[in-house]
């Protein structure tokens, strides 16, 4: 069995791309907020769902790239994904009620 080691350049590139994605998602989340367009805040279930989905992606990027879970065992990757899914689903269900 052969394993491939990552070079410093690959790791830096990966972290840079993750940072750019996090920045883009933050800007998109801000753009989706209705308050900066109309001046009033109104609850919107579709916008909340999209922002929570973007939150899932952001959290997953942070956990994988900045907390070094991408090199962890598979069970830890699955556990963190499961935890995020349960957490954000619970937040959305609470929002709906």
Secondary structure, DSSP 8 states (H G I E B T S, - for coil): -------HHHHHHHHHHHHHHHHHHHHHHHHH-THHHHSS----HHHHHHHHHHHHHHHHHIIIIIS-GGGS-HHHHHHHHHHHHHHHHHHHHHHH-
